[in-house]
Amino acid sequence: MSTINKEKIQEAVRLLLEAVGEDPNREGLLDTPKRVAKMYEEMFAGLTIDPKVYFETIFTEDHEEVVLVKDIPFYSMCEHHLVPFFGKAHVAYIPKNGRVTGLSKLARAVEAISRRPQLQERITSTVADTMMETLEPYGVMVVIEAEHMCMTMRGVKKPGASTVTTAARGVFATDSQARTEILSFIK
């Protein structure tokens, strides 16, 4: 259930348009507050989702080797500037005692966590920590590569600059060879 107050967002967008010197009653802007409210409802839908729900369904399979889903596209909103950042997430884990989850659950967790005002570092660690807590694997490794519009459109203005964050848990935190193997798979 959404906790988004669309009326408040519409009012804020009208005020913002006025504050930058625009006329919110101009033909091209008349429906902008409604469109932005609807967009924010979608962009911040993750605020009401606990990513642990995606790992409630566990299957038993005799597999204790790497499982890697790479190139998971995601979009998020920088909590410092409220502009988007986007990229790809790579999520790996080594199941323990046959506890595996559906591959789509890894992508769903990334999406739920990214659909809130965020920092890339927090998305990376939250995905890893959630998986460690719920799946109890030998290890988890999350690598996220993203471009931040707050660096592209404003400030330093460096389009194409990519930020990479990693979170290594369990065996991936203690075994550099295991980390290196995952990084080679991602490339």
SULFEN-V468676 format. One record per residue. N is the residue number from 1. PHI is phi in whole degrees, 0 to 359 (NA if undefined). NEAR is the number of other C-alpha atoms within 8 Angstrom. Layout:
N PHI NEAR
N PHI NEAR
This chain:
1 NA 3
2 283 6
3 253 5
4 287 6
5 262 6
6 295 10
7 296 7
8 295 7
9 296 11
10 300 12
11 297 9
12 295 8
13 293 11
14 301 10
15 297 8
16 297 8
17 300 11
18 297 10
19 296 7
20 270 6
21 94 6
22 263 7
23 256 8
24 296 9
25 266 6
26 294 7
27 312 5
28 292 6
29 253 10
30 306 9
31 263 7
32 302 9
33 303 13
34 293 9
35 296 8
36 294 11
37 299 12
38 295 9
39 296 8
40 295 9
41 300 11
42 286 8
43 298 11
44 251 10
45 298 12
46 290 13
47 298 9
48 254 8
49 247 7
50 271 7
51 298 11
52 298 10
53 299 6
54 286 10
55 247 12
56 285 7
57 270 7
58 235 10
59 250 9
60 260 8
61 214 7
62 284 6
63 217 7
64 233 9
65 237 6
66 299 8
67 240 8
68 228 8
69 249 11
70 246 9
71 61 7
72 281 9
73 289 8
74 214 11
75 226 11
76 215 13
77 237 14
78 300 14
79 286 9
80 275 4
81 235 6
82 55 8
83 236 9
84 289 11
85 225 13
86 207 11
87 174 11
88 229 12
89 248 14
90 237 13
91 234 12
92 232 12
93 208 12
94 244 12
95 299 17
96 234 10
97 56 7
98 74 11
99 273 13
100 243 10
101 236 10
102 295 9
103 300 7
104 295 6
105 294 10
106 295 11
107 292 10
108 296 10
109 295 12
110 302 12
111 296 11
112 298 14
113 289 13
114 281 14
115 272 16
116 197 13
117 304 11
118 216 12
119 240 8
120 301 9
121 300 8
122 290 8
123 302 12
124 302 14
125 288 11
126 293 9
127 300 12
128 297 14
129 294 9
130 298 10
131 293 13
132 298 12
133 292 7
134 269 9
135 270 12
136 52 10
137 279 13
138 294 10
139 187 14
140 224 18
141 225 15
142 236 15
143 234 12
144 236 14
145 243 11
146 212 12
147 252 13
148 254 13
149 295 11
150 291 12
151 263 12
152 271 14
153 271 9
154 220 8
155 57 7
156 289 6
157 52 8
158 237 8
159 300 9
160 90 6
161 295 9
162 246 8
163 252 9
164 243 8
165 234 10
166 227 11
167 222 11
168 243 12
169 232 12
170 63 10
171 301 10
172 290 13
173 280 10
174 254 6
175 243 8
176 295 8
177 293 6
178 295 9
179 298 12
180 299 8
181 299 8
182 297 10
183 300 8
184 290 7
185 294 6
186 293 7
187 289 4
